Amino acid sequence: MSDSFVRRFLFDGLDIRGAIVHLGDAWQQMQFDRNYQPTVAQLLGETAAVTALIAGQLKQPGRLTLQLRGNGPVQLLVMDCNEQLQMRGMARSNPVVLPAPVPTLLGAEQGGQLMMSLDMPDARQPYQSFVPMVGDSIAAIFEHYLEQSEQQPSRLFATAGRQAAACLFLQKMPQADQHDADGWARISQLASTVKPAELLELDVETLLTRLFHEDMATHGLRLYDALPVTYHCPEDREKVGDMIRAIGRQDAETILAEHGEILIRDDICNRDYHFSAADVAALFEATASKALH
């Protein structure tokens, strides 16, 4: 099994569902050649784990984008993930970011926002929602968001280090109180004892048994197959060429005259695209040739 996955579970006798996300290689690839400071990397890793969790619930083709944007030392955390759990992401921050409360780091008090965008192939435009960042951690911010959007009590615990990022999610379903009036409070309390090292290092079965062994024995726990998560940031020179065509030949040649080349920076994939005068000429000649035919 890949070491980057989403694994859902259900307490059959309690009507409480949940999921565990673990990102290993996918998270390490996302950090490659980025030189993120530890504080920034932790915030981005936790956001990555939560994004995989939410994207794992997509029932049809689509692309989920989550952005935490504000005026703090960390100005932007962005994650992009499709229904196949192919993901990419990046952070933008000050050159030096010292440890501080998460709301301060993200500028939550100065109007920072969480934006969620869902782009479906057959939709005219993406669905977007903007909500304030409410909570003192990445997990708390998204826990609040999920409770608001899904109208069900939820708990979320997230952590990240250099090698891995992980989260544990629980949600109370409509019939939970009829099954066991104390069930949600008990499971939530047990989950809150989880330690960051346990989330990062234990396999799913061991972690669930350590946290919920009595309820697993009494009420039964259904554990679903793992959904693999991959880092996906392929080079797309053709798409970048379309961007140059869109600005028109005259403007493209003006940029070439000033800079000697056209440089397009792809921040989210950490890649530069260089187009020489010959490359640009070939782009527009190909366009003209298509138009003639």
Secondary structure as the mmCIF struct_conf table of DSSP 4:
data_model
#
loop_
_struct_conf.conf_type_id
_struct_conf.id
_struct_conf.beg_label_comp_id
_struct_conf.beg_label_asym_id
_struct_conf.beg_label_seq_id
_struct_conf.end_label_comp_id
_struct_conf.end_label_asym_id
_struct_conf.end_label_seq_id
BEND BEND1 ASP A 3 SER A 4
STRN STRN1 PHE A 5 PHE A 11
TURN_TY1_P TURN_TY1_P1 ASP A 12 ASP A 15
STRN STRN2 ILE A 16 LEU A 23
BEND BEND2 GLY A 24 GLY A 24
HELX_RH_AL_P HELX_RH_AL_P1 ASP A 25 GLN A 31
TURN_TY1_P TURN_TY1_P2 PHE A 32 ARG A 34
HELX_RH_AL_P HELX_RH_AL_P2 PRO A 38 ALA A 55
TURN_TY1_P TURN_TY1_P3 GLY A 56 GLN A 57
BEND BEND3 GLN A 60 PRO A 61
STRN STRN3 ARG A 63 ARG A 69
BEND BEND4 ASN A 71 PRO A 73
STRN STRN4 VAL A 74 ASN A 82
TURN_TY1_P TURN_TY1_P4 GLU A 83 GLN A 84
STRN STRN5 GLN A 86 SER A 93
BEND BEND5 PRO A 95 PRO A 95
HELX_RH_AL_P HELX_RH_AL_P3 VAL A 102 LEU A 106
TURN_TY1_P TURN_TY1_P5 GLY A 107 GLY A 107
HELX_RH_3T_P HELX_RH_3T_P1 ALA A 108 GLN A 110
TURN_TY1_P TURN_TY1_P6 GLY A 111 GLY A 111
STRN STRN6 GLN A 113 ASP A 119
TURN_TY1_P TURN_TY1_P7 PRO A 121 ASP A 122
BEND BEND6 ALA A 123 GLN A 125
STRN STRN7 TYR A 127 PRO A 132
BEND BEND7 GLY A 135 SER A 137
HELX_RH_AL_P HELX_RH_AL_P4 ILE A 138 GLU A 150
BEND BEND8 GLN A 152 GLN A 152
STRN STRN8 SER A 154 ALA A 160
BEND BEND9 ARG A 162 GLN A 163
STRN STRN9 ALA A 165 LYS A 172
TURN_TY1_P TURN_TY1_P8 PRO A 174 GLN A 175
HELX_RH_AL_P HELX_RH_AL_P5 ALA A 176 HIS A 179
TURN_TY1_P TURN_TY1_P9 ALA A 181 ASP A 182
HELX_RH_AL_P HELX_RH_AL_P6 GLY A 183 ALA A 191
TURN_TY1_P TURN_TY1_P10 SER A 192 THR A 193
HELX_RH_AL_P HELX_RH_AL_P7 PRO A 196 GLU A 201
BEND BEND10 LEU A 202 LEU A 202
HELX_RH_AL_P HELX_RH_AL_P8 VAL A 204 HIS A 219
STRN STRN10 LEU A 221 LEU A 223
HELX_LH_PP_P HELX_LH_PP_P1 TYR A 224 ALA A 226
STRN STRN11 LEU A 227 PRO A 228
STRN STRN12 THR A 230 TYR A 231
HELX_RH_AL_P HELX_RH_AL_P9 ARG A 237 ILE A 247
HELX_RH_AL_P HELX_RH_AL_P10 ARG A 249 HIS A 259
BEND BEND11 GLY A 260 GLU A 261
STRN STRN13 ILE A 262 ASP A 266
TURN_TY1_P TURN_TY1_P11 ASP A 267 ASN A 270
STRN STRN14 ARG A 271 PHE A 275
HELX_RH_AL_P HELX_RH_AL_P11 ALA A 277 LEU A 292
#
